[in-house]
């Protein structure tokens, strides 16, 4: 089945005869990574990941100290 639209014929000019629908955008992992870096999303994720790691290390330290006291 041909999904191409029939051009509008005015008698002298066929309007839409050369129209090609745009291809869908596809971003691979590298393109998405660089877009995130350029828009600043990467820095935000890195900062929250660092905060999470510090939080977990702090919890481990607190529980270790509590375990040593008991």
Beta strands, then each sheet from edge to edge (+ up, - down):
strand 1: 8-9
strand 2: 14-15
sheet 1: 1+ 2-
end
